[in-house]
Amino acid sequence: QVQLVESGGGSVQAGGSPRLSCAASGRAFSDYTMGWFRQVPGKEREFVAAISGSGSSTYYADSVKGRFTISRDNAKNTVSLQMNSLKPEDTAVYYCAARNRISFGSLREARNYQHWGQGTQVTVSS
């Protein structure tokens, strides 16, 4: 079992570059593929980025590719999302998620992650 706590959200101007962090508790953090998702009211949770357990592979939604960077530090049990060139449409609650080592289905789908943080609001003003 892993518990996740996000931090780093808040209000930012368009073009800003906040960094979200997610601290994980529990054992064998490197066994988990980690992902970031976001959600706005009335819409489904949307994939943003994911990173493999070793950190060697990363995946991005087309809408954030080239602007966001996901990274992890397995020694510190943390995963981060560096967000650059923010746009108002990036406004959402951002969730950190962990996917068990043995999992099936696309890592771009929220239903394939077993553990979730409580979310952190990011609001981008124009």
SETOR-380725 format. One record per atom (N, C-alpha, C): residue in one letter; x, y, z. Coordinates in steps of 0.05 Angstrom, whole numbers, plus 32768, in hexadecimal, padded with zeros to 4 digits. Last residue first. Example, Ala and Ser with C-alpha at 12.3 -4.5 7.8 and 13.67 -1.06 7.14 Angstrom:
// residues 2
S81017FD3808E;S81117FEB808F;S81028001809D;A81087F8E809C;A80F67FA6809C;A81087FBE809C;
// end
This chain:
// residues 126
S7F9482B37EAF;S7F9F82BF7E96;S7FA682DD7E9B;S7FA582837EE0;S7F96829B7ED8;S7FA482A87EC0;V7F9E82437EF6;V7FAE82547EE4;V7F9D826B7EDB;T7FA2821C7F2D;T7F91822F7F20;T7FA282427F10;V7FA281DD7F48;V7FB381F07F39;V7FA082027F29;Q7F9981B87F83;Q7F8E81CA7F6F;Q7FA381DB7F62;T7FA781757F8C;T7FAF81907F92;T7FA681A27F7C;G7F9681357FAA;G7F9581497F96;G7F9E81657F9F;Q7F9E81097FC9;Q7F8681187FCE;Q7F82812F7FB9;G7FB780D17FA3;G7FB980E67FB7;G7F9F80F57FB9;W7FAB808B7F9B;W7FA780A77F93;W7FAD80BA7FAA;H7FB3804C7F7D;H7FB8805D7F94;H7FB8807A7F8B;Q7FAC80307F4E;Q7FA080257F66;Q7FA180397F7D;Y7F9D803A7F0A;Y7FAD80417F21;Y7F9E803B7F3A;N7F7980327EE2;N7F8F801F7EE5;N7FA380267EFA;R7F57805D7EDD;R7F4D80447EE9;R7F62802F7EEE;A7F7380837EBF;A7F7280857EDC;A7F69806C7EEA;E7F9E80737E8C;E7F8380727E95;E7F8280717EB4;R7FD1806D7E7B;R7FC480877E76;R7FA880887E80;L7FE1803B7E80;L7FE8804C7E96;L7FDD80697E91;S7FB2800A7E6C;S7FC280217E65;S7FC880327E7E;G7FB67FC87E89;G7FA97FDF7E7D;G7FBB7FF67E7A;F7FCC7FB17EC9;F7FC47FAD7EAD;F7FB67FC57EA3;S80037FA57EF5;S7FEA7FB27EEE;S7FE57FAE7ED0;I80307F9E7F21;I80227F8C7F0F;I80067F987F0B;R803C7FCE7F3D;R804F7FC27F2A;R80427FAF7F16;N80057FFC7F41;N80147FE57F4A;N80267FDA7F34;R800B80417F3C;R800180297F2F;R801280127F37;A7FF6807D7F5A;A800980677F58;A7FFC804E7F4D;A7FEE80C47F4F;A7FE480A87F50;A7FFA80947F4E;C7FDA81057F5E;C7FF080F37F5C;C7FE480D67F5F;Y7FB281367F3E;Y7FB4811E7F50;Y7FCD810E7F49;Y7F9A81777F3C;Y7FAF81647F33;Y7FB2814E7F48;V7F64819A7F26;V7F6F818C7F3D;V7F8281777F33;A7F7381D07EF8;A7F6681B67F00;A7F7081AE7F1B;T7F8981F37EC1;T7F7C81F57EDB;T7F6D81DB7EE1;D7F9A81F37E8E;D7FA781E07EA0;D7F9B81E17EBC;E7F82821D7E75;E7F7582037E72;E7F8481ED7E82;P7FA682477E7D;P7F8D82467E8D;P7F80822A7E8C;K7FE8822A7E7D;K7FD282377E6F;K7FB982367E81;L802E822E7E8B;L801382267E92;L7FFF82377E83;S806582247E82;S805482317E6E;S8037822A7E73;N806F81E67EA7;N807881FF7E9B;N8064820A7E87;M807381BE7EDE;M806181C97ECA;M806B81E47EC0;Q808C81847EF6;Q8094819F7EEF;Q808281A97ED9;L807A81597F24;L807181627F09;L8078817F7F06;S809881227F47;S8093813E7F42;S808881437F26;V809A80F47F7C;V809780F87F5F;V808E81157F5B;T80C180D37FAE;T80B280EA7FA4;T80B080E97F86;N80E580B57FCF;N80C880AD7FCB;N80B780C57FC2;K811A80BE7FCF;K810980CF7FE0;K80EC80C97FDF;A812C809A7FAB;A8139809B7FC5;A812980AB7FD9;N811080A57F7D;N8109808D7F8D;N8117808C7FA8;D80F680D97F63;D810E80D47F73;D810780BC7F85;R80DF80EB7F22;R80DC80DD7F3C;R80F780DB7F49;S80B981157EF5;S80D281097EFF;S80CC80FB7F1A;I809C81347EBC;I809981237ED4;I80B481177EDB;T808F81727EA2;T80A4815D7EA5;T809E814E7EBF;F806C81987E70;F806D818B7E8B;F808381767E8B;R807481A77E3B;R807181BC7E50;R807481B17E6C;G807A817B7E1C;G808B81927E16;G808981A87E2A;K803881697E24;K805281627E1A;K8062817A7E12;V800481757E30;V801981807E42;V803581797E39;S7FE3815E7E0B;S7FDD81797E13;S7FF381867E25;D7FF381297E07;D7FFA813B7DF2;D7FF781597DFA;A800C810F7E44;A7FF681167E33;A7FFF812A7E1E;Y804780E67E48;Y803981007E4B;Y802081017E3A;Y807780BF7E6B;Y806080C07E58;Y805180DA7E5E;T80B780A17E73;T80A380B57E7A;T808E80B67E63;S80E680747E8F;S80D2807A7E7A;S80BD808E7E84;S810780727EBA;S811380727EA0;S810080787E89;G80F5806C7EED;G80F780877EE3;G810280897EC7;S80E8803C7F01;S810480437F01;S810980607EF9;G80B0803D7EF9;G80BC80397F13;G80D980417F15;S809E80717ECA;S80A280567ED2;S80B080547EED;I806E80A47ECB;I808A809D7ECB;I808D80807ED6;A803F80D07EAA;A804680B87EBA;A806380B27EB7;A800D81047EA4;A802880F97EA0;A802C80E17EB2;V7FD4810A7E9E;V7FE781207E99;V800381147E92;F7F9280F57E93;F7FAE80EE7E95;F7FBF81067E8E;E7F5A810C7EB7;E7F69810C7E9E;E7F8681067EA3;R7F1B80FB7ECF;R7F3780FF7ED5;R7F4880FA7EBC;E7EE3811A7EAD;E7EF281037EB7;E7F0F810B7EBD;K7EBF81547EC4;K7ECE81457EB0;K7EDC812E7EBD;G7EA881727EEC;G7E9781687ED6;G7EA581587EC1;P7EE181987EFB;P7EC681907F02;P7EB681887EE9;V7F1E81787EE5;V7F0E81907EE9;V7EF181877EEE;Q7F5A81577EF5;Q7F3D81557EF2;Q7F3081717EF6;R7F9481307EE5;R7F8781497EED;R7F6981477EE7;F7FCC81087EF9;F7FB3810C7EEB;F7FA781277EF4;W800980E87EF7;W7FFB81007EFE;W7FE281027EED;G802680AA7F10;G801980BB7EFC;G800D80D57F08;M805580777F15;M8048808E7F20;M803C809F7F0A;T805D80337F21;T805C80477F0C;T804C805F7F18;Y808080187F58;Y806780247F4D;Y806D80367F35;D80AE80077F6D;D809D7FF27F60;D80857FFF7F51;S80C5802F7F88;S80CE802B7F6D;S80BF80167F5E;F80B180297FBC;F80A6803E7FAA;F80AE803A7F8D;A80B380037FE6;A80B77FFC7FCA;A80AB80107FB7;R808280188017;R809A800B800F;R809B80087FF1;G806B8058802E;G8069803C8028;G80838031801D;S80598096800F;S806180878026;S805C80698021;A806C80CA7FE3;A806080AF7FE7;A806B80A28001;A805C810A7FCE;A806C80F97FE0;A805D80E07FE6;C806081317F97;C8050811C7FA3;C8062810B7FB4;S805D81747F7E;S806C815D7F8A;S8058814A7F96;L805F81A27F49;L805081917F5B;L8061817B7F65;R807381E27F3A;R807C81C67F3C;R806B81B87F51;P806482167F0B;P806382097F25;P806D81EC7F24;S806C82447EE4;S807A822A7EE5;S807B821E7F01;G8043826E7EB9;G805182677ED1;G805C824A7ED0;G802182787E90;G803D82797E8A;G804F82727EA1;A7FF082977EB8;A7FF782897EA0;A8014828D7E99;Q7FFE82967EFF;Q7FF882A47EE6;Q7FFE82937ECE;V7FE0826C7F30;V7FF782757F21;V7FEE82847F08;S7FCF824F7F6E;S7FC882617F58;S7FE1826B7F4B;G7FDE820A7F7D;G7FD882257F84;G7FCF82357F6B;G800981D27F91;G7FF481DF7F81;G7FF081FC7F8A;G802C81B87FB2;G803781CA7F9E;G802281D87F8D;S802081727FBE;S8025818D7FC7;S802E819E7FAF;E800181337FD0;E800B81477FBC;E800F81627FCA;V800E80F57FE8;V800681107FF0;V801381247FDD;L7FFC80B17FEE;L800780C77FDD;L7FFC80E27FE7;Q800E80718003;Q7FFE80898007;Q800C80A07FFA;V800A802D7FF1;V801980467FF0;V8006805D7FF4;Q80117FE88000;Q800080008000;Q801280198000;
// end
